[in-house]
Amino acid sequence: MSGRRVGKFKELSYGCDGTKTGCHPIGRSGHSMVADDADIYVFGGYNPRGCLRENIESACVLVELWKFNFATWKWTNLTSPGVPDTCASSCMVLRGRKLFVYGGTGFPFGEMMSNTVKVCECSLGLQHRSYWYLLETNPNVYNCLDLGDNMPPRAYGQSLIFHEDSLYTFGGAVGFYDEAVNDLHRLNCRTLIWEKLSPSGDIPSGRYKQEVALYRGRFFVFGGGRLHFTEELKSIFAYDVTANRWEEIRTARDPLQGYPAARCSFGLVQIGCWVYICGGRFYIDTVPHVGLTDIWKISLESFQWCRVPVVLPEKLYFHRAVVSPSYHLYVYGGVTDGGVRSSRMFRWRIPYHVPKLKELSWETVSTHFRALDRLPKETLEMTYGIPRQYVDRIS
């Protein structure tokens, strides 16, 4: 690798809230993960030995939602009725205090799939409350001849983007042995009506377990998997929401390292116009799948790739990644080189992005006092002078 090293990943040691049977979630792959200023939310996933807590050595889709707090490094199991059971390779976005979960599959994979949206309302602070409900949507009916085919197909491994008042979903696998689709659908969240879009331009091929980024009214599709190969990253596809048009964008190679390897099931985070990808897996017909450790960044303005001189601590795919307010990249779960589902959380400070001074100050306080949740909020605010907006992040 070229360039100077920019730090390295560190493994986090977990705390426990002491209220549940497990201090932290078991290892998993194919989960969904998002973050706000205070917490990471991890939904679902799969572990072939996931029911060991009940001494059942059987394949298990993990029907559960966990929360990891940035300030205390503690996990909390947000148990509540109505958790979606098609929670392997589903997709999830966070809007305010609401988690929107769409699609996914149960086990056996590709047999029980979903095309519904479920919403989880998450509470603030130490109450650890949440509740789920089904978003009652309808296909878009243009005329009396409409057959309701504006509903997206039941699938897993799709992409989900929240833009303005609408949810957009692209791609996904419609069966374990079927080729992935390239369908693009929009759900108007005010009318709750689905619409199957028919964009013009350079339509991307069908794929699953790709990643997407939203920037200036366009969302960009990176990589993804098909039945017999993974999609290359020499080109990415951009969908213009206003124009309803796809465009294939040829990217520029790193002058020394070339292009990232083709991949699916990788992690992606975004800071402004910068996108970072990490890990994933590569496969073609003649080569068994290969787990990856590399990290790359690309600008959504210049479309120039750059290999970052740091690697994941182990080969990972089907993991997830998020970025914190202090610009740490957090990586959780995934399949390791030995096929084990990881329960480890790693983080790495992303260089060349300067967090706000108040975020750096809050990180310093929480790093030196992980037991902040043991003190009354009034004490933290009145005695120690911690602003209320940060006290409310503690859980």
C-alpha positions as CSV (number, residue, x, y, z in Angstrom):
1,M,0.0,0.0,0.0
2,S,1.1,3.5,-0.7
3,G,1.2,6.5,1.6
4,R,1.7,6.8,5.3
5,R,-0.3,4.7,7.8
6,V,-3.3,6.5,9.3
7,G,-3.9,4.6,12.5
8,K,-5.4,1.2,12.8
9,F,-8.6,-0.5,14.0
10,K,-9.1,-1.2,17.7
11,E,-11.5,-3.8,19.1
12,L,-14.0,-2.5,21.6
13,S,-14.6,-4.2,24.9
14,Y,-18.3,-4.3,25.7
15,G,-20.3,-3.2,28.7
16,C,-23.6,-4.6,29.8
17,D,-26.8,-2.9,31.0
18,G,-27.4,-5.8,33.3
19,T,-31.1,-6.1,32.5
20,K,-31.1,-8.9,29.9
21,T,-29.8,-12.5,29.7
22,G,-27.0,-11.6,27.3
23,C,-24.6,-8.7,27.8
24,H,-24.1,-8.3,24.0
25,P,-25.5,-9.8,20.8
26,I,-24.0,-13.1,19.5
27,G,-22.1,-13.2,16.3
28,R,-24.0,-12.6,13.1
29,S,-24.0,-11.9,9.4
30,G,-26.5,-10.4,7.1
31,H,-27.8,-7.9,9.7
32,S,-28.8,-4.3,9.2
33,M,-27.1,-1.5,11.0
34,V,-27.6,2.3,11.2
35,A,-26.6,5.0,13.7
36,D,-27.6,8.4,15.0
37,D,-25.7,10.8,17.2
38,A,-26.1,8.6,20.2
39,D,-26.5,4.9,19.3
40,I,-25.9,2.2,16.8
41,Y,-28.9,0.0,16.0
42,V,-28.3,-3.6,14.9
43,F,-31.3,-5.5,13.5
44,G,-31.6,-9.2,12.7
45,G,-28.9,-11.3,11.0
46,Y,-28.1,-15.0,10.9
47,N,-25.9,-17.4,12.8
48,P,-25.9,-21.1,12.0
49,R,-25.5,-21.8,15.7
50,G,-27.5,-18.9,16.8
51,C,-29.7,-20.7,19.2
52,L,-27.0,-22.0,21.5
53,R,-28.3,-20.0,24.3
54,E,-31.3,-22.4,24.2
55,N,-28.9,-25.4,23.6
56,I,-30.3,-25.9,20.1
57,E,-27.6,-26.3,17.5
58,S,-29.7,-25.3,14.5
59,A,-29.7,-22.6,11.8
60,C,-31.1,-19.5,13.3
61,V,-32.3,-16.1,11.9
62,L,-31.9,-13.7,14.8
63,V,-35.3,-12.0,15.3
64,E,-34.1,-9.1,17.5
65,L,-33.0,-5.5,17.7
66,W,-30.0,-4.3,19.7
67,K,-28.7,-0.8,20.5
68,F,-25.0,0.1,21.2
69,N,-24.4,3.4,22.9
70,F,-21.4,5.5,21.8
71,A,-20.9,7.1,25.2
72,T,-21.1,4.0,27.5
73,W,-20.1,1.2,25.0
74,K,-23.0,-0.8,26.3
75,W,-25.4,-3.0,24.4
76,T,-29.1,-3.1,25.1
77,N,-31.6,-5.6,23.7
78,L,-34.7,-3.7,22.6
79,T,-37.3,-6.4,23.1
80,S,-40.8,-5.6,21.9
81,P,-43.6,-7.4,20.1
82,G,-43.9,-7.3,16.3
83,V,-40.2,-7.7,15.3
84,P,-40.1,-8.7,11.6
85,D,-39.1,-12.3,11.2
86,T,-37.7,-11.9,7.7
87,C,-34.6,-10.2,9.2
88,A,-31.7,-11.7,7.3
89,S,-30.4,-9.4,4.5
90,S,-33.1,-6.9,5.1
91,C,-32.4,-3.2,4.7
92,M,-33.0,-0.4,7.2
93,V,-32.9,3.4,7.4
94,L,-33.3,5.7,10.3
95,R,-35.5,8.8,10.1
96,G,-35.6,10.8,13.4
97,R,-36.5,8.3,16.1
98,K,-38.0,5.8,13.6
99,L,-36.3,2.8,12.1
100,F,-37.7,1.7,8.7
101,V,-37.1,-2.0,7.9
102,Y,-37.8,-3.4,4.5
103,G,-37.6,-6.7,2.8
104,G,-35.4,-9.6,4.0
105,T,-35.6,-13.3,4.2
106,G,-36.0,-16.0,6.8
107,F,-34.4,-19.4,6.9
108,P,-34.2,-21.3,4.5
109,F,-32.9,-18.4,2.5
110,G,-35.0,-17.3,-0.5
111,E,-38.1,-19.2,0.5
112,M,-39.7,-16.9,3.0
113,M,-39.2,-13.3,1.8
114,S,-40.8,-9.9,2.4
115,N,-41.8,-6.8,0.5
116,T,-43.4,-5.0,3.5
117,V,-42.1,-2.0,5.5
118,K,-42.1,-2.2,9.3
119,V,-41.4,0.8,11.5
120,C,-39.8,0.7,15.0
121,E,-40.4,3.7,17.2
122,C,-37.3,4.1,19.5
123,S,-37.4,6.0,22.8
124,L,-34.8,8.4,24.1
125,G,-32.6,7.9,27.1
126,L,-32.6,5.1,29.6
127,Q,-36.1,3.6,29.2
128,H,-35.0,1.3,26.4
129,R,-38.5,1.2,25.0
130,S,-39.5,0.5,21.4
131,Y,-42.5,-0.8,19.5
132,W,-43.1,-2.1,16.0
133,Y,-45.9,-1.5,13.5
134,L,-46.6,-2.4,9.9
135,L,-46.7,0.4,7.4
136,E,-50.0,-0.1,5.6
137,T,-49.0,0.6,2.0
138,N,-50.8,0.2,-1.3
139,P,-49.8,-0.3,-4.9
140,N,-50.2,2.8,-7.1
141,V,-53.4,2.5,-9.0
142,Y,-53.4,4.6,-12.1
143,N,-56.5,3.3,-13.7
144,C,-59.0,0.4,-13.6
145,L,-56.6,-1.8,-15.6
146,D,-53.8,-1.6,-13.0
147,L,-53.1,-5.1,-11.6
148,G,-51.2,-4.0,-8.6
149,D,-47.7,-4.8,-10.0
150,N,-46.3,-1.5,-8.7
151,M,-45.6,-3.3,-5.5
152,P,-41.9,-4.4,-5.3
153,P,-41.2,-8.1,-5.4
154,R,-40.5,-10.1,-2.3
155,A,-36.8,-10.1,-2.0
156,Y,-33.7,-9.7,0.2
157,G,-30.4,-7.9,-0.1
158,Q,-32.0,-4.8,-1.6
159,S,-31.0,-1.2,-1.1
160,L,-33.1,1.4,0.7
161,I,-32.8,5.2,0.5
162,F,-34.9,7.8,2.2
163,H,-35.1,11.0,0.1
164,E,-37.4,13.9,1.0
165,D,-40.8,12.3,1.6
166,S,-40.2,9.0,-0.2
167,L,-38.4,5.6,0.3
168,Y,-36.6,4.2,-2.8
169,T,-35.7,0.5,-3.0
170,F,-33.4,-1.0,-5.7
171,G,-32.4,-4.5,-6.6
172,G,-32.4,-7.6,-4.5
173,A,-32.4,-11.4,-4.7
174,V,-35.9,-12.9,-5.4
175,G,-34.8,-16.5,-4.7
176,F,-31.7,-18.3,-3.6
177,Y,-31.1,-19.8,-7.1
178,D,-32.6,-16.9,-9.1
179,E,-30.8,-14.0,-10.7
180,A,-31.1,-10.7,-8.8
181,V,-33.4,-8.0,-10.2
182,N,-32.8,-4.3,-11.1
183,D,-36.3,-3.1,-10.2
184,L,-36.6,0.5,-8.8
185,H,-39.6,1.4,-6.7
186,R,-40.7,4.4,-4.8
187,L,-42.9,4.6,-1.7
188,N,-44.5,8.0,-1.1
189,C,-44.5,8.2,2.7
190,R,-47.4,10.7,2.8
191,T,-49.8,8.8,0.6
192,L,-48.3,5.3,1.4
193,I,-48.6,4.5,-2.3
194,W,-46.0,2.3,-4.1
195,E,-44.9,3.2,-7.6
196,K,-42.7,1.1,-10.0
197,L,-40.4,3.5,-11.7
198,S,-39.3,3.3,-15.3
199,P,-36.2,5.4,-15.5
200,S,-34.3,6.2,-18.7
201,G,-30.6,6.1,-19.3
202,D,-28.0,3.4,-18.4
203,I,-29.9,0.9,-16.4
204,P,-27.7,-1.1,-14.0
205,S,-27.9,-4.8,-14.0
206,G,-29.7,-6.7,-11.3
207,R,-27.7,-7.3,-8.1
208,Y,-28.0,-7.9,-4.4
209,K,-26.0,-6.8,-1.3
210,Q,-24.8,-3.7,-3.1
211,E,-24.3,-0.4,-1.2
212,V,-25.7,3.0,-1.9
213,A,-24.9,6.6,-1.0
214,L,-27.1,9.7,-1.5
215,Y,-25.6,13.0,-2.6
216,R,-27.1,16.1,-4.1
217,G,-30.4,14.5,-5.3
218,R,-28.7,11.4,-6.7
219,F,-28.1,8.0,-5.2
220,F,-25.1,6.0,-6.2
221,V,-24.9,2.3,-6.4
222,F,-21.6,0.5,-5.6
223,G,-20.8,-3.1,-6.4
224,G,-23.2,-6.0,-5.6
225,G,-23.5,-9.7,-6.3
226,R,-25.0,-11.8,-9.0
227,L,-25.4,-15.6,-9.2
228,H,-22.0,-16.2,-10.7
229,F,-19.9,-13.0,-10.1
230,T,-19.6,-9.8,-8.2
231,E,-20.0,-6.4,-9.8
232,E,-16.9,-4.3,-10.6
233,L,-16.2,-0.8,-9.1
234,K,-14.6,0.6,-12.2
235,S,-18.0,2.0,-12.9
236,I,-20.8,3.1,-10.5
237,F,-24.4,3.9,-11.3
238,A,-26.1,7.1,-10.3
239,Y,-29.9,7.6,-10.2
240,D,-31.1,11.2,-10.6
241,V,-34.4,11.5,-8.6
242,T,-35.6,14.6,-10.4
243,A,-34.8,13.4,-13.9
244,N,-35.8,9.8,-13.2
245,R,-32.7,8.7,-15.0
246,W,-29.8,6.3,-14.5
247,E,-26.2,7.2,-15.5
248,E,-23.2,5.0,-15.6
249,I,-20.1,6.8,-14.3
250,R,-16.6,5.7,-15.1
251,T,-14.4,6.2,-12.1
252,A,-10.7,7.1,-12.0
253,R,-8.2,4.6,-10.7
254,D,-5.8,5.1,-7.8
255,P,-2.5,6.0,-9.6
256,L,-0.6,3.3,-7.6
257,Q,-3.2,0.8,-6.5
258,G,-5.6,0.7,-9.4
259,Y,-9.2,-0.1,-8.8
260,P,-10.8,-1.8,-5.9
261,A,-11.6,-5.5,-6.5
262,A,-15.2,-6.3,-7.5
263,R,-17.3,-7.1,-4.4
264,C,-20.6,-7.5,-2.6
265,S,-21.6,-7.8,1.1
266,F,-19.2,-5.0,2.1
267,G,-19.4,-2.0,4.5
268,L,-20.0,1.6,3.3
269,V,-20.1,4.9,5.2
270,Q,-20.4,8.5,3.9
271,I,-19.1,11.8,5.1
272,G,-20.3,14.6,2.8
273,C,-19.1,13.8,-0.7
274,W,-16.7,11.1,0.5
275,V,-17.6,7.5,0.5
276,Y,-15.6,4.8,2.3
277,I,-15.9,1.1,1.5
278,C,-14.4,-1.8,3.6
279,G,-14.1,-5.5,3.2
280,G,-16.7,-7.7,1.5
281,R,-16.3,-10.7,-0.7
282,F,-15.2,-11.3,-4.3
283,Y,-16.2,-14.3,-6.4
284,I,-16.5,-15.5,-10.0
285,D,-17.4,-18.9,-11.6
286,T,-13.8,-20.1,-11.7
287,V,-12.7,-18.7,-8.3
288,P,-14.2,-19.5,-4.9
289,H,-15.3,-16.5,-2.9
290,V,-12.5,-14.5,-1.2
291,G,-12.9,-12.4,1.9
292,L,-11.4,-8.9,1.7
293,T,-9.8,-6.5,4.2
294,D,-9.0,-3.5,2.1
295,I,-10.5,0.0,2.6
296,W,-11.0,2.6,-0.2
297,K,-12.4,6.0,-0.5
298,I,-14.0,7.9,-3.4
299,S,-15.2,11.4,-4.0
300,L,-18.7,11.8,-5.4
301,E,-17.5,14.9,-7.1
302,S,-14.3,13.8,-8.8
303,F,-15.0,10.0,-8.8
304,Q,-11.4,9.3,-8.0
305,W,-10.6,6.1,-6.1
306,C,-7.9,6.2,-3.4
307,R,-6.7,3.1,-1.5
308,V,-6.6,4.0,2.3
309,P,-3.4,2.7,4.0
310,V,-5.2,0.7,6.7
311,V,-6.9,-2.7,6.6
312,L,-9.6,-4.4,8.6
313,P,-8.2,-6.6,11.5
314,E,-9.6,-9.7,9.7
315,K,-11.2,-10.7,6.5
316,L,-14.9,-9.9,6.7
317,Y,-18.0,-10.0,4.6
318,F,-21.7,-9.7,5.4
319,H,-20.7,-7.2,8.1
320,R,-22.0,-3.7,8.5
321,A,-20.3,-0.3,9.0
322,V,-21.5,3.1,10.4
323,V,-19.8,6.4,11.2
324,S,-20.1,8.3,14.5
325,P,-20.3,12.0,15.1
326,S,-16.6,12.0,16.0
327,Y,-15.9,10.4,12.6
328,H,-15.0,7.0,13.8
329,L,-15.8,4.1,11.5
330,Y,-17.4,1.3,13.4
331,V,-17.5,-2.2,11.9
332,Y,-19.6,-4.9,13.5
333,G,-20.3,-8.6,12.8
334,G,-19.8,-10.5,9.5
335,V,-18.4,-13.7,8.3
336,T,-14.7,-14.3,9.0
337,D,-12.2,-16.2,6.9
338,G,-13.0,-19.4,8.8
339,G,-16.7,-19.0,8.3
340,V,-17.4,-18.0,11.9
341,R,-20.0,-15.3,12.5
342,S,-18.2,-12.5,14.4
343,S,-19.5,-10.7,17.4
344,R,-16.6,-8.2,17.5
345,M,-16.9,-4.5,17.1
346,F,-13.9,-2.5,15.7
347,R,-13.5,1.2,15.2
348,W,-11.0,3.4,13.4
349,R,-10.7,7.2,13.3
350,I,-11.2,8.3,9.7
351,P,-8.4,10.8,8.9
352,Y,-8.7,14.1,7.1
353,H,-12.2,14.8,8.5
354,V,-12.2,17.2,11.5
355,P,-15.2,16.7,13.9
356,K,-16.8,19.6,15.6
357,L,-14.9,20.7,18.8
358,K,-18.0,19.8,20.9
359,E,-18.0,16.3,19.6
360,L,-14.3,15.9,20.4
361,S,-14.9,17.2,23.9
362,W,-17.8,14.8,24.4
363,E,-15.7,11.9,23.2
364,T,-13.0,12.8,25.7
365,V,-15.4,12.9,28.6
366,S,-17.2,9.6,27.7
367,T,-13.9,7.8,26.9
368,H,-12.6,8.6,30.5
369,F,-15.9,7.8,32.2
370,R,-17.8,5.0,30.6
371,A,-20.1,4.8,33.7
372,L,-21.9,8.0,32.9
373,D,-25.2,6.2,32.9
374,R,-24.8,5.4,36.6
375,L,-25.3,9.1,37.6
376,P,-28.6,11.0,37.5
377,K,-28.9,13.2,34.4
378,E,-29.5,16.2,36.7
379,T,-26.1,15.6,38.3
380,L,-24.4,15.4,34.9
381,E,-26.0,18.6,33.7
382,M,-26.0,20.8,36.8
383,T,-22.9,19.5,38.7
384,Y,-20.6,18.6,35.9
385,G,-21.9,21.1,33.3
386,I,-22.5,18.6,30.5
387,P,-25.0,20.1,28.0
388,R,-28.4,18.5,28.0
389,Q,-28.1,17.5,24.3
390,Y,-25.2,15.2,25.3
391,V,-26.7,14.0,28.6
392,D,-29.7,12.8,26.5
393,R,-27.3,10.6,24.4
394,I,-26.4,8.5,27.4
395,S,-28.1,5.1,27.7
